[in-house]
Amino acid sequence: MGFVHHSAYVLYFEEARTEAMRSMGLNYKEMEDAGVIMPVRAFNIQFKKAGRYDDLLKIIVKVNEKPAVRCHFEYHTYNQDGEHLNSGYTELFFVKKDNLRPTPLPAFFAAVIDKHFQP
């Protein structure tokens, strides 16, 4: 078929989000080890143009509002020619790993987000 299957973007966005967090100093494994996880509550994507096999993709990740219990990530995917392929978002929420109950934004996460947050 020659096109990137639409389901691949779920994994691409997760990887981009994880790397964006890491670049800010937030290591997801360390957060899990501290007893907090971030399940996905919602995922949405709007396709503008098809990605093709062997395209070099660049995914820009943004957090446009300060997280509280929920955290919204926005994604924009571009190919090597700078063509905008799609836009999407995920909504995640903070949960205590031991009881799976929602929890407010952990202090260590808030401290890092505050340093990097640009609405």
Secondary structure, 3 states (H helix, E strand, C coil): CCECCCCHHHHHHHHHHHHHHHHHCCCHHHHHHCCEECCEEEEEEEECCCCECCCCCEEEEECCCCCCCEEEEEEEEECCCCCEEEEEEEEEECEECCCCCECCCCHHHHHHHHHHCCC
